[in-house]
Amino acid sequence: MPREAARRRRLTSAARPVAAAVAALGAGLALWSPGLSPSRVLAEPAACPGVQVPPLALPGLRAQLAPRGGGGGFPRRAVAATPPPPLTIVALGSSSTAGAGASTPEATYPARLEAILRAARPDLSIRVVNRGRGGEQADQMLARLDTEVLPERPALVIWQVGANSALRHADPARFQALVATGIARLRAAGAEVVLMDNQRAPRIEAAPGHARFDALVADLASGTPGVALFSRRRLMDAWAAAGTPPGAMLDEDGLHHNDRGYACLAAALAEALLGGGGFGTAPAPPSIAAAPAPVAARSAAAASR
């Protein structure tokens, strides 16, 4: 009888979605599960646009997020005595990472991302460390690697970079060199890297040559093993195509995300990370997945040289 009861418990667990537990992402958010794209998670005052996101090619993260011991994503009883190592993700960036425009620290994208990932994989110890600092450019973020990023021993660093460089007309060649140096140091320390480009925002769009920085970020991501691009620009274009214009995701300052923008950004990023970890998400529509690099940004970059 005890054996039969244990068998029934295993069957019941396997039938549950991996993230059937409630993800308390902040007031107004709903559940997330592998059967429900994270980009459909609810955020105040409205739901995220119905846009699917392609998985990021990150083999190290895939190994850590891969379901242990079979179905359902939960470890079997035989391996339960050996808990998996903690998974640390560092979100490095400027004010978009720090959370300018968010109503509370819990409404920032790193905090919401952590909540979604924990709900998706309750068997893992996952934390997302926010190392955003408003106003910084690539050189200032690079200077913080040894003191604020590498001591966390991250498996993954999500590096949001380029907006302030575009707004302040920084030298693109120096920007490229600085980001390349940072990537090399992070990879040497064993961390995979996701580069996040700029948001669709009026103040950035008005900056001459802003597209060149997106193009450089895309080039750096495409040419380096263990580095992937998460394009906010393409994501927000897809949101717009789905009926949600960029302004609906931005604060009144015309630059930073609002609570809804951060929530939907975190949901899309979680979908990309979990898809890369073996959680079978549906293919993204061509409007997001087809372009390996921002063609328009490359054309603008070439014209500005």
N, C-alpha and C positions, 0 to 999 in steps of 0.2 A: 504493500500500500504506500509506504513512503516513496518508493521508486516511481510508482504511477503518479503520485501527486507531484513529484519533482518534474516528471515528464510533461504533465499538463501545464505546470508553471512555465517551463521552457517554451512550449508551444504558444502560450499566451503572450510571453515576452516577444517572441519572434513575430507575432502578428501585429504588435504595436508599431506605429511609425517611430523612427529613430528619435524624433524630437516631439513626442506626444506631450511631454511636460510643457507647462505654460512658461513662455519666455517673457519675463516681466521687463520689457524693454523701455518702460516708462509709461506714463499715463496715456491711454488711448491705443496701445498697440495690441495686436492679436497674436494668435499662435503661429508658429512656423513648424513645418514638417516636410520631409522629402517629397510628399505628395502635393505640397503647396510651395510654389516658387517663393524664395525669400523676397523677391521683388513685389509680391502680392501682399506682404505683411502690411497691416493697417497702421497708419500714422495720422495723428491729428494735423490738420482738420480733414484730411481725405486720404484715400488709399494711394499706394504707390502705383505708377503706371504699369500696365501688364506687359512688361518687357523682360524677356529672358536673356541671360548673360552667358557667354561661352566660358568654359572652365579655363583657369590659368595653368600653364604647363610648369608645375613646380614639383619635381619628383621627390624632393626631400619632404615637403609638406604632405604629399600624397602618402608617403610611407608612414608618417605620424598619424594621419587622419584615417588611414585604411581601417575598416572594421576588423576587429580582432576576434578570431575564433569563430567566424561564420556569420549567419544571417542576423539581420536586425541591427548590426553595428555595435552590439554589446559584447564584451568578452565572455567566453564560456566560463563555467565554474572552475574548470581545470586551470585556467590562467588567472583567475581572480586574485590569487594570493600574490601575484607579481604585478602591481599596478603599473600602467604605462608612465613614462617620464612626463613631467609637466611640459606643456606647450606654451611658450612665450612668444608673443608677437609684439613688436614695438612699432607704434605709429609715429613716424618722424615727419615733421613738416612745419608749416607756419600757422597762420591764424585759422585756415580751414581745418587743420588738424586739432589745434588748441580748442576750437569751437566758437569762434567769434560768430555772433548771430544766434547761437543756441540759447534757450531759455534757462537751462541748468546744465551742470557738468554731465548729468546722466543723459542729456539729449545730444551730446557730441557723437560724431560717427564712431570713434574708437570704443566708447562705452556701449553703444548700441551693437556694434559688431561683436564685442565680447559676449553680450547677452545672447545673441543669436547663435554663436558658435557653441556656447555652453549648453544651450537648449538642444542643439543638434547632436552634440556628443557629451551627454551627461556622465559617461564613463571616463572622460578625460579631464585633467586639470588644465584648463585653458585660461590664460589671462592676456589681455591686450593693454599694453602700457602706453599711455598718451605722453609723447614727447614733442608735442607741438608748441611752438612759441611764435606769437604774432610778430609780423614784420620782418622775419628773417629771410635771408637769401642763402644760396647754396654754400657759400663759404662759412657762414655762421653755423649752419647745421653740421657741416663737416667738422667744425671745431668742437662740437659736442659729442661726437661719436665715442671718444674714449671715456667720457665722464657720465654720459646719460643713456647711451645705447648699448654698447658692447658689454658693460657690467651686468646687464640683464640676461646675457647669454641667449639672445633671441634665435629661434628657428627661422623666423621670418621678420623682415623689416619692410613696412609699407612706407615708402618715401614719397610724400607729396611735395613737389618742388617745381618752381618755374614762374609762379604768378608774380611774386614780388620782383623777380628779375625782369619780367616783361614790363611791369608797371614803372620800373625805375630805369629802363633802357640800359640794362647791363650788357656787357660784352658777351655775345653768344659763344665765342670760342672759349673764353675763360669759364663761362657757365658749363660748357660741355666737359672741359678738363676737370673741373671741380667735382661734378657728378660722377664722372668716370673714376676719379680717385676714391670717392666715397664707396662706390660699388665694389671696387677692388678690395678695399679694406673690409667691407662687410662680408664679401665672399671668402676672403682669407680667414675670417673668424668663423666660418661655417654657416653663416646666415644666408638664406635665399632672400631675394629682393623683389618687391613689386614697386615699380615706379608709377606714380599717379600724376597725370598731367592736369592742365588747368580746367576750371569750370567755365561754362558758357555764362558770362556775366558782362553787363554793359561796360563796366570800367576796364575790364581786361580787353574786350573786343575793341575798345577805343584806343588802346595802346598800339602805336605803330610797331610792326614787326613781331607782334605777340605770337603769331602762328609759328614763327621760327623756333621758339622754345619748346612748343609741343612736338615739333618735328625732331628736335634734338633728343628729347626724352624718348620718343619712339625709336629712334635709331639706336640709342644706348641700350634699350631693352631688347631689341631684336638681335643685337650682335653679341650678347653676353649670355653664356650658359648659366642657368639658375636665376635668371632675371626675367621678369615678365612685365608687360604693360597693362595697367588698368586705366582705360581712357575715360575720364569724366566727360571730356568733350563729346566723344561718340555716344556715351550713355545719355547725356542730356539731349543730344540730337534725336536719339531714339525715343526718349520721353516726349519730346515735342511732336514727333511723328505719330505718337500714340495719343496725342491730344492734350499733353501737359506742357505748356511753354516754360522756358527757363525761369521766367519771373515768378512762377508759382512755387519754385524751389529755392528762391533767393530772399534774403533779408531786404529790408527797405534801403540799405546802403548800396544796393546794386552790385555787390561784390561777393559777400559771404552767403552760405546757405542759411536757410531758416530751419526750424525743427523738422519740418517735413522733408526738406532737402537732405538733411543729415541722416534721417531715418531711412530714406529710400536709397541713399548712397551706401549706407551700411548693409542694407538688405541685398543690394546688387553685388557688393563686394563679397558678402558671405556666400552668395550663390556661386560666384566665380571660384572662391577658395574651396568650398565644399564639393563643387563639381570636379575640381582638380584632385580632390581627395578620394574619389571613387563613389560619390553619391550621385547616381545617374540622373542628371538633369537633362531636360529636353534640349535639343540643339537650338542655338539662338537664331533669330531671323537674319537674313543676309544683311539687313541694314546695320547690324552691329558686327557680325562675325566675319563678314567677307573681307573687309579691308584690313590687311596685316599692318598697315601703317597709314597715318592720316594723309591721304593723297593731296587734299586741298592745302594742308599745312605745309607739305613738302614743296608744292608749287609756289606758295607765298614765300617760303624760305628762300627758294632759288631766285625769285624775283627781287628779294631784298638784298641779295649778296652784292 
